[in-house]
Amino acid sequence: MSSFEEAETEETVTCLHLTFYHPCQGEKLMFRCLNFCKREQVRADEAAKFGRDSSLCHYNLMDTRVSRIQFSLHFYRKLHTSEYGFEIKNLSKKTKLTVNQTELGYLNKIDLPWKCIICFGDYQILAEVQEGESVDYFETHLHLAEAPILQERCLQCLPSLQPMPENGVSPSFFLSQGKSPTEIDENEL
């Protein structure tokens, strides 16, 4: 038997991709302490804490409007399954946290959906879970967004938001025909 055949099976690691956005990032550099584009390991028995206090939080946001500990993420194994997940807990007494449309007050917690948007104040964070098998640790991979995440996601997900007239014919129909819409008296129909 070769050493290749005897080698331990390589485990895949659960990775939490977090994409950060704030409208004042260019001026205030509130994400300057975050390590972007490099995966970091977090032990499974530790919470990943986000906030402005560097002695308590591994992920620091340099903004006085952010709580000392804004929120935490806990890695766990779901009961009676081999699946893993994350739980998010709001640790700010002053600021509510929303996960998609669910609002969390102080000490409220919920399971983190596999893809969601976390918001507090002007901060927007797109969280995406990449599943893995490792039980000892998970990884975080941070990214920086140049455009608002909510606006980007809404534009991608929604069909055209042009109003539809009562007759059911879209103005874009006339434009594609090279004609301009004309007003018609409803008695002429």
Backbone hydrogen bonds, N-H to C=O, Kabsch-Sander energy under -0.5 kcal/mol:
donor,donor_aa,acceptor,acceptor_aa,energy
6,E,2,S,-1.4
7,A,3,S,-1.0
15,C,130,Q,-2.8
16,L,139,E,-3.1
17,H,15,C,-0.7
17,H,128,E,-3.0
18,L,16,L,-0.5
18,L,141,H,-2.2
19,T,126,L,-2.5
20,F,18,L,-0.6
20,F,143,H,-2.7
21,Y,124,Q,-1.9
25,Q,22,H,-1.7
27,E,24,C,-0.7
28,K,24,C,-3.0
29,L,24,C,-0.5
29,L,25,Q,-1.8
32,R,29,L,-1.6
34,L,31,F,-1.9
36,F,34,L,-1.0
37,C,142,L,-2.7
38,K,35,N,-0.6
40,E,140,T,-2.4
42,V,138,F,-3.0
44,A,136,D,-2.7
46,E,43,R,-1.8
48,A,73,L,-2.7
49,K,47,A,-0.8
50,F,71,F,-2.8
51,G,59,Y,-2.0
52,R,67,S,-1.9
53,D,68,R,-2.0
54,S,52,R,-0.9
56,L,53,D,-1.2
57,C,53,D,-2.6
58,H,49,K,-0.7
59,Y,49,K,-2.0
60,N,58,H,-0.8
61,L,51,G,-2.0
62,M,30,M,-2.5
62,M,60,N,-0.6
63,D,61,L,-1.8
66,V,63,D,-1.6
70,Q,50,F,-2.4
71,F,50,F,-1.7
72,S,89,K,-2.0
73,L,48,A,-2.2
74,H,87,E,-2.5
76,Y,85,G,-2.3
78,K,83,E,-2.5
81,T,78,K,-1.6
85,G,76,Y,-2.7
87,E,74,H,-2.3
88,I,110,I,-2.8
89,K,72,S,-2.3
90,N,108,N,-2.4
91,L,70,Q,-2.1
91,L,89,K,-0.6
92,S,70,Q,-0.7
93,K,91,L,-0.5
97,L,104,L,-2.3
98,T,119,C,-2.7
99,V,102,T,-2.6
100,N,98,T,-0.5
100,N,117,I,-3.1
102,T,99,V,-2.5
103,E,101,Q,-0.6
104,L,97,L,-3.8
107,L,90,N,-2.9
108,N,105,G,-2.0
110,I,88,I,-1.9
112,L,86,F,-3.2
116,C,127,A,-2.4
118,I,125,I,-3.3
119,C,98,T,-2.6
120,F,123,Y,-1.4
123,Y,120,F,-2.5
124,Q,21,Y,-2.4
125,I,118,I,-2.6
126,L,19,T,-2.6
127,A,116,C,-2.9
127,A,125,I,-0.6
128,E,17,H,-2.5
129,V,114,W,-3.0
130,Q,15,C,-3.2
130,Q,128,E,-0.5
131,E,129,V,-0.6
133,E,12,T,-2.3
134,S,12,T,-2.0
138,F,42,V,-2.5
139,E,14,T,-2.8
140,T,40,E,-2.5
141,H,16,L,-2.2
142,L,35,N,-0.6
143,H,18,L,-2.9
145,A,20,F,-3.1
152,E,148,P,-2.0
153,R,149,I,-3.0
154,C,150,L,-2.5
155,L,151,Q,-2.3
156,Q,152,E,-1.8
157,C,153,R,-2.2
158,L,154,C,-2.1
168,G,165,P,-2.0
170,S,168,G,-0.6
173,F,170,S,-1.6
174,F,170,S,-0.8
175,L,171,P,-1.7
176,S,172,S,-2.1
177,Q,173,F,-1.0
178,G,175,L,-1.1
179,K,174,F,-2.4
188,E,185,D,-2.1
189,L,185,D,-0.5
189,L,186,E,-0.5
